[in-house]
């Protein structure tokens, strides 16, 4: 009887959560207007958000699992836009962008970035400022189209020198659990509880950005993003096969936590992981280690801006 009562309570909670997700949470999310421009790209639309009007163009590319990059990069975009034209590109399946039937490969990500920027009237060359796995796509972009990339600034980017094991099939199958949690409203209910609003306000986020991030956090899992997660090793392999161009300057901003914390999935030390990556890039690779987590741009807006100015001044 006790088991039956517990099961009934869980079932009711899941039913209520599913209804809230499909009605209340979805309705609030869909009321949010795109911050920038929606452009046609192949079988869907991508969101391109612009700030500033500087001579040099910085293109911000998000890491995995960010529901609304155009809001997540808000404080950094505002600071950089004081001097540069700053563009945030949201991939298919991310933020305001639609989903796509195209395979999630490094080649397609780069092709879609290029197409979205050109459709939005943003002309090359670009300074690619890429977080996490987007650093892999940026290297692929530079190797394929070096004339379009003025420089790369990696925000705690994934190494293209270390190729780990492919994600086991049973682990890939578990990724569907994230979609189930989303469908029953679990992530939408947890998001506002897990968000430290006071801290976000203190580091430069607006009330609207925080609210929008919370709503989009409950809808970040879809077929495109799950395929991206499952295919990370493939992206690294594809990019590793290409030689990084010697004429594209590179700066890597590394989080101290990433640099000092052992990753059980990586068989070498975190220091060697970074060393191998910088060696693969070549002599033009520069780096700096900053206090903070993998989301290094959250509490380092000023220093990232300073590094950008110093680095691009040297590039000139």
N, C-alpha and C positions, 0 to 999 in steps of 0.2 A: 504493500500500500504506500509506504514511504517513497519507494522508488517510482511508483506511478505518479505520485504528487509532484516529485521533482521533475520527472519527464514532462508532465503537463505544464508546469511553470516555465520550463525551458522552451517548450513548443509555443506557448502563448507569447513569451518574450520575443522569440524569433519572428513570429507572425506580426506582432506589433512593429518590430524593427523593420521588417520587409515593407510594410505599408508606409511607414514614415519615410523610408528611403525612396520609395517610388512616388511619393506625393510631396510631403513637406520639404525634405532636403533637396530633392530634384528641382522642385519649383523655385526654391530660393537660389539654387545654383544657376538655373537658366535665366533668372532675372538679371544676372550680372552681365553687363555689356563688355565686349572685347575692348581692351585698352587701346589697341592699335588698329592695324589694317589686316583684313582677311584677304588672302590672295589665292587664286586657283593654282593648284599644283597637282598635276596628273589626275588621279581619281578623287581628289578631295580638296580641302582648303587648309591653309596653314596661317597661323597668326604671327604677324611681324610687328613688333612694338618699337617705336623710335622715340628717343629723347635727344635734345641738343642739336647743334648745327655746326660743330667743329669741322675743320678740314679733314682730319683723319677719322676713319670709321672703325669703331670697335664693335665686334659682333659677339654677344654673349650667348653661349650654348650651355644648356642645363645638363646636370647629371641625372641619374635614374631616380624614379620615385617621387619627383617633385610634381605635385598636382597642378600648380599654377606658377611656372617660372617667371612670367612677367611681373608678378607680385613679389615673388621670392627674391628677385634681383633688385627690387625697388630702391633701397638705400644706396646700393652700389651704382645703379644706373644714374640716380640723381647726382651723385658726387662726380662721376666720370663725365656726365653730360655738361658740366661746367666748362669743359675744355674740348670735348670730343663729340662727334655724332655717335650715339650709342644705340645699338639695335639688339633686341632680344628676339631670337627665333624659337618658336615652340614647335617641336616635332609633331608628326602625326601621332594621335593618341594622347597628346599632352596639352594641358591648358585649354585654350579656346579652339585649338586645331581639331579638325575632324580625324577620324581613323582612315586607314588605307588598307587596300588588299595587297599592296606591294610588299615583297619580302623585306624583313628588317636586316639589311646587310650594310657594311661600311660604305660600299659603293652607292647604294640607294640613299643612305643618310646624307652623304656629301652631295649627291645629285639634287636631292630635295632642298638642301640648304641653299645651294647655288640658284636653283630655280625660284625659290621663294624670295630671295634677296633681289634678283633681277626683276621679278614680277612686281616687287614693291618699289622699284626704281632706285635701289641702292647699288651704287657702282663700286666695283673692285678698284684697287686692292683693299683687303680687309685685314684688320688686326683681330685674329680669332682669340677670344678669351673664353676658355672652355673649362668647365668643371667636371671632374671625375671621368666617366667613360667618354664624354665628349672630347676629351683631349686626344683620345684614340682617333676619332673621326677627323679631328683637326690635323693630325699628322698625315692621315690618309689624303685629306684635301691638299695639304701642302706638297705632298709627293706627286700627286696627279696634276695639280694646277698651281705650280710655284709662282707664276706671274700674278695670281689673284690673291696671294697671301703675303702681306707686308711683314707679318711677324705672328708668333703664337705666344700667348701668356696662359700657362696652364695653372688652374686652381686646384691643387692637390690631385692632379690627373693620374689616371690609370697608366701603369707602365706598359709599353709595347715591346719591352725587351724580355719580360718574363712571361712564358706561356705555361700556364698551369693545366691541370687535367680538365677535360670536358665535364660539364655538369652531369652527374649521373641521371639516368632516366627517371628513377624513382623520385629524385629531388625535383626534377622538372614537373612531374605529375603533381607534386605537392603545391606548386605555384597556384594551382586552381583554387586552393583553400583561400587565398587572398581575395579572389573574386567572390567566393561564397560569403566571406566575412563582410565584404562590401555590399553584397545583395541583401543581406539581412540587417543592414544599417549599423553594424558594429563599428566600422571605422568613422562613420559620421557622428556617432554618439560619443566616441572616445576622443575625437579630434579637439573639440573645445576644452575638454577636461585636461588633455595633455599639453595644451598651448599655454605658455607663460606670457600672457598678453603684456604685462608690465615690462618684462625684459625686452620684448620685441619693440615696444614703444620707445624704450630707452636707447635702442641702437638704430633708430631712424625709420621704423616702419610706421605707416599711417594706419588709422583705425580701419579704413576701407580695405587696405591690403591684408590686414590681419583677418578681418571677417571673410574676405574672399578666399584667402588661403585655407581657412577652416572648412568652408563649404566644398572647395575643390579637393581637399584631402580625402573626402569621403567618396570620391569618384576617380581616383588616380589609377585604378587597376582595370585594364582592358586587354584585348587580344594583342594589340600593338606593344604595349608596355611589358606584358608578360613575355612576349617573344624577344624583346630587347634584353630582358634580364637573362633569359635562357641562352642567348647567343653571344654573351660577352667574350668568351674565349675565341669564338670565330672572328669577332672584330679585331682582336689582338693579333691573331694569326694572319689575317688578311693584310693588316697594316705592317706587321713585322716583315713581310715579304718585300716591302717597298723600301727603298733607300731614302732617308730623310734628306731633303735638299740642303746643300751647304750654304745657299744664299738666303735662307729664311731664318732670321734670328729667333731665338727661343728662350723664354724665361719660365722657370717652374717655381711656383709658390707652394711650398710643402708645409702641411700642418705638423706641428711638433708631436701631436698625439699619433698621427700616422707614422712619423719618423721613428718614434720610440716604442710603439706597441707592436708586439709580435702578432702576426695574423696566422692562425692555425692552418689556413688553406694555402699558405705560401711557405715553401720549404726553406727559403733563405731568410736571412735577417732583414728587418725593414730598412736598415741602412744600406745593405747590399742591393736590395730591390731598387732603391732610388739611384744608387751609384750606377747600376747596369743600365737603367733608363737614360740617364744623362749621357753615359758613354755612347749609347746607340744614337742619340741625337747628334753628337759630335762636339767639336771645339766651340761652336757658337752657343752651346747650352750654358745658361746661367741659372742660378737658383738662390732662394732664401727660405729659411725655415721660420715660420711664424707661430706664435701661441694660438692654439685653437683646435677645434675638431676638424673632421673631414670637410664640413661645411665652413671652410676657412673664411669665406666672404662675409659671414654673419657678423663677426666682431673685429674685422680688420679692414673696414672700408677705407679709412684714411691711409693706412700703410699700403694697401693695394693701389690706391690712387697715386701715391708717391712713387712706388715702384714703377708703375706704368709711365709716369712722366719721365723718370730717370732713364728707364730702359728705352723708350721710344726716342728720347733725345739722343741717346747713343746710337740708335739705329740710323737716325738722320745723318 
